[in-house]
Amino acid sequence: MLRWVRSVELLRGTRKRVYTRFMKTDCYCTSMRAATRRITALYDAALEPAGINVAQYGLLRRLSDAGPVSIQQLAVASELERSTVARNVRVLEKGGLVSLAAGAVDRRATVVHLSERGAEALAVAKPHWASAQLRVEERLGGDVAVALRMTLQAV
């Protein structure tokens, strides 16, 4: 059984509840989802000074690495549903972090460009992301963290 303790202020006035103890279960999926929520909260809090969350950071990094890409290409590269990426890209666009344009070859395809403001947010976020990485590694221990990453990438 889970017990709520407090709400944590996150980005833009949203609040998220934090667990005081962890769910005991034999279900891999349930355990993975609970762990994902806890780790996401850790990264989101770390990235708060940059004004973005970890999902936005991931998309901005992919755009920075790949250059302008269609929403579909970004979805494939991020291993996310196209509709999820489209929704998240619209939020990034409203924040001025990306710009959208019609594709040169297929005018129906929306191409996402990293804006100057997006590149700046990414630069501010990078050391905070690295700090969150270190915190996870410290909590797990170096060897366990590497083994976990390898296991997750094998799934």
C-alpha positions as CSV (number, residue, x, y, z in Angstrom):
1,M,0.0,0.0,0.0
2,L,1.2,3.5,-0.8
3,R,0.8,6.5,1.5
4,W,1.0,10.1,0.3
5,V,3.1,12.5,2.4
6,R,3.3,15.8,0.7
7,S,3.0,17.5,-2.6
8,V,6.1,18.9,-4.3
9,E,6.0,22.1,-6.3
10,L,7.1,21.4,-9.9
11,L,7.3,23.5,-13.0
12,R,4.8,26.2,-13.7
13,G,2.8,25.8,-10.5
14,T,1.9,22.2,-10.9
15,R,2.1,19.9,-7.9
16,K,3.1,16.2,-7.7
17,R,2.6,13.8,-4.9
18,V,5.6,11.9,-3.5
19,Y,5.5,8.5,-1.9
20,T,6.8,7.8,1.6
21,R,7.3,4.1,1.1
22,F,7.5,1.9,-1.9
23,M,5.0,-0.5,-3.3
24,K,5.8,-4.2,-2.7
25,T,4.9,-6.3,-5.7
26,D,6.2,-9.1,-7.8
27,C,5.0,-7.4,-11.0
28,Y,7.9,-6.1,-13.1
29,C,5.7,-3.6,-14.9
30,T,4.2,-2.1,-11.7
31,S,7.7,-1.9,-10.1
32,M,9.2,-0.3,-13.2
33,R,6.4,2.2,-13.5
34,A,6.7,3.2,-9.8
35,A,10.5,3.6,-10.2
36,T,10.1,5.6,-13.3
37,R,7.8,8.1,-11.6
38,R,10.3,8.5,-8.7
39,I,13.3,9.0,-11.1
40,T,11.3,11.3,-13.3
41,A,10.5,13.5,-10.3
42,L,14.2,13.6,-9.4
43,Y,15.2,14.7,-12.9
44,D,12.3,17.2,-13.2
45,A,13.3,18.8,-10.0
46,A,16.9,19.0,-11.1
47,L,16.0,20.6,-14.4
48,E,13.7,23.2,-12.9
49,P,16.3,26.0,-13.1
50,A,16.3,25.5,-16.9
51,G,12.6,25.8,-17.0
52,I,12.1,22.4,-18.7
53,N,11.3,18.9,-17.5
54,V,13.1,15.7,-18.4
55,A,10.7,14.8,-21.2
56,Q,11.3,18.2,-22.8
57,Y,15.0,17.8,-22.2
58,G,15.1,14.5,-24.1
59,L,13.3,16.0,-27.1
60,L,15.5,19.1,-27.2
61,R,18.6,16.9,-27.0
62,R,17.4,14.7,-29.9
63,L,16.7,17.9,-31.9
64,S,20.1,19.3,-31.1
65,D,21.8,16.0,-32.2
66,A,19.7,15.4,-35.3
67,G,18.9,18.9,-36.5
68,P,15.5,19.8,-38.0
69,V,13.3,16.6,-38.2
70,S,9.7,15.8,-38.8
71,I,7.5,15.1,-35.8
72,Q,7.3,11.5,-37.0
73,Q,11.1,11.2,-37.2
74,L,11.4,12.7,-33.8
75,A,8.8,10.2,-32.5
76,V,10.7,7.3,-33.9
77,A,14.1,8.5,-32.6
78,S,12.5,9.1,-29.1
79,E,10.6,5.7,-29.2
80,L,7.4,7.6,-28.4
81,E,3.9,7.7,-30.0
82,R,3.6,10.4,-32.7
83,S,0.7,12.0,-30.9
84,T,2.7,12.3,-27.6
85,V,5.6,13.9,-29.4
86,A,3.2,16.3,-31.3
87,R,1.6,17.3,-28.0
88,N,5.0,17.9,-26.3
89,V,6.4,19.8,-29.3
90,R,3.4,22.2,-29.2
91,V,4.3,22.9,-25.6
92,L,7.9,23.5,-26.6
93,E,6.8,25.8,-29.4
94,K,4.6,27.9,-27.0
95,G,7.7,28.3,-24.8
96,G,9.7,29.5,-27.8
97,L,12.1,26.5,-27.5
98,V,11.3,25.1,-31.0
99,S,9.8,26.4,-34.2
100,L,7.6,24.5,-36.6
101,A,7.6,24.7,-40.4
102,A,6.1,22.7,-43.3
103,G,8.4,20.2,-44.8
104,A,10.3,21.1,-47.9
105,V,9.5,17.8,-49.7
106,D,6.2,17.0,-48.1
107,R,4.4,20.1,-47.1
108,R,2.0,18.1,-45.0
109,A,4.8,17.0,-42.7
110,T,5.7,19.3,-39.8
111,V,9.4,19.9,-39.3
112,V,10.6,20.8,-35.9
113,H,13.6,23.2,-35.5
114,L,15.5,23.9,-32.3
115,S,15.3,27.6,-31.6
116,E,18.1,29.7,-30.2
117,R,16.1,29.9,-26.9
118,G,15.8,26.1,-27.0
119,A,19.6,25.7,-27.4
120,E,20.1,28.1,-24.5
121,A,17.7,26.1,-22.3
122,L,19.5,23.0,-23.3
123,A,22.9,24.5,-22.3
124,V,21.5,25.6,-18.9
125,A,19.9,22.2,-18.4
126,K,22.9,20.0,-19.2
127,P,24.8,20.4,-16.0
128,H,21.6,19.9,-14.0
129,W,20.9,16.8,-15.9
130,A,24.4,15.5,-15.2
131,S,23.9,16.2,-11.5
132,A,20.7,14.2,-11.6
133,Q,22.6,11.4,-13.3
134,L,25.2,11.4,-10.5
135,R,22.5,11.3,-7.8
136,V,20.9,8.3,-9.4
137,E,24.3,6.6,-9.6
138,E,25.1,7.5,-6.0
139,R,21.8,6.0,-4.8
140,L,22.2,2.8,-6.8
141,G,26.0,2.5,-6.7
142,G,28.1,2.7,-9.8
143,D,28.1,-1.0,-10.8
144,V,24.4,-1.4,-10.2
145,A,23.6,1.8,-12.2
146,V,25.6,0.6,-15.1
147,A,24.0,-2.9,-14.9
148,L,20.5,-1.3,-14.7
149,R,21.1,0.9,-17.8
150,M,22.4,-2.2,-19.7
151,T,19.4,-4.2,-18.6
152,L,16.9,-1.5,-19.5
153,Q,18.5,-1.0,-22.9
154,A,18.2,-4.8,-23.5
155,V,14.4,-4.8,-23.0
